[in-house]
Amino acid sequence: MTTDRATRIQQRLQAELQPTHIEIVDESASHAGHAGARESGGGHFHLHIVASCFAGKNRVQRHRMVYDAVKDEFGPTIHALSIQAKTPEEV
């Protein structure tokens, strides 16, 4: 995770979901030429996040929690976000 955009996403997720593990990969280079790809990169991300707050939540609920935490980043920062959201017990 080397981009400023990824850092902002991580900070929001840390504050909102308090994960025990977070990994954000900027996959924008592999989407070059795609309509939503930015020349500067940073539009397509893969997120692996582990947080206790996901306990008892299904996949859709977990993804909504992530989207809610970073909703202001969609458009200016995020074009696409692939999510793997687990509890510590699932890892």
C-alpha positions as CSV (number, residue, x, y, z in Angstrom):
1,M,0.0,0.0,0.0
2,T,1.9,3.0,-1.2
3,T,-0.6,5.6,-2.4
4,D,-2.0,8.5,-0.5
5,R,-5.4,7.3,-1.5
6,A,-4.8,3.9,0.1
7,T,-3.6,5.6,3.3
8,R,-6.8,7.7,3.5
9,I,-8.9,4.6,3.0
10,Q,-6.9,2.8,5.7
11,Q,-7.3,5.6,8.2
12,R,-11.1,5.7,7.7
13,L,-11.4,2.0,8.1
14,Q,-9.2,2.0,11.2
15,A,-11.3,4.8,12.8
16,E,-14.7,3.2,11.9
17,L,-14.1,-0.5,12.2
18,Q,-11.0,-0.9,14.4
19,P,-9.6,-3.9,12.4
20,T,-6.9,-6.2,13.8
21,H,-5.6,-6.6,10.3
22,I,-5.9,-4.5,7.1
23,E,-4.3,-4.8,3.8
24,I,-5.1,-2.5,0.8
25,V,-3.7,-3.3,-2.6
26,D,-3.9,-0.7,-5.4
27,E,-4.7,-2.8,-8.4
28,S,-5.2,0.2,-10.7
29,A,-2.4,-0.7,-13.0
30,S,-4.1,-3.9,-14.0
31,H,-7.2,-1.9,-15.1
32,A,-5.4,0.5,-17.4
33,G,-7.7,1.5,-20.2
34,H,-10.8,0.7,-18.3
35,A,-13.4,3.5,-18.3
36,G,-13.0,4.2,-14.6
37,A,-9.2,3.9,-14.4
38,R,-7.3,7.0,-13.5
39,E,-4.1,7.9,-15.2
40,S,-2.5,8.6,-11.8
41,G,-3.7,5.2,-10.4
42,G,-5.6,4.7,-7.2
43,G,-9.1,3.9,-8.6
44,H,-9.2,0.1,-8.2
45,F,-8.4,-1.5,-4.8
46,H,-8.5,-4.9,-3.2
47,L,-9.1,-4.9,0.6
48,H,-8.5,-7.7,3.1
49,I,-9.8,-6.7,6.5
50,V,-10.2,-8.6,9.7
51,A,-12.3,-7.0,12.5
52,S,-14.3,-8.2,15.5
53,C,-17.2,-6.0,14.5
54,F,-18.0,-8.4,11.6
55,A,-19.0,-11.1,14.1
56,G,-22.6,-12.2,13.5
57,K,-22.8,-10.3,10.2
58,N,-23.2,-11.9,6.8
59,R,-21.1,-11.0,3.8
60,V,-23.5,-8.3,2.5
61,Q,-23.7,-6.6,6.0
62,R,-19.9,-6.7,6.3
63,H,-19.5,-5.1,2.9
64,R,-22.0,-2.4,3.7
65,M,-20.0,-1.6,6.9
66,V,-16.9,-1.2,4.8
67,Y,-18.7,0.9,2.2
68,D,-20.2,3.1,4.9
69,A,-16.8,3.7,6.4
70,V,-15.3,4.9,3.1
71,K,-18.3,6.3,1.3
72,D,-16.8,9.7,0.9
73,E,-13.8,8.2,-1.0
74,F,-16.0,6.8,-3.8
75,G,-15.8,8.9,-6.9
76,P,-12.7,11.0,-6.1
77,T,-10.6,8.1,-4.8
78,I,-12.3,4.7,-5.3
79,H,-13.8,3.5,-8.6
80,A,-13.8,-0.2,-7.6
81,L,-13.3,-2.0,-4.3
82,S,-12.9,-5.8,-3.9
83,I,-13.5,-6.8,-0.3
84,Q,-12.5,-9.8,1.8
85,A,-14.0,-9.1,5.3
86,K,-13.5,-11.7,8.1
87,T,-13.6,-11.9,11.9
88,P,-10.4,-12.9,13.8
89,E,-11.9,-16.3,14.4
90,E,-12.3,-16.9,10.7
91,V,-8.7,-16.2,9.8
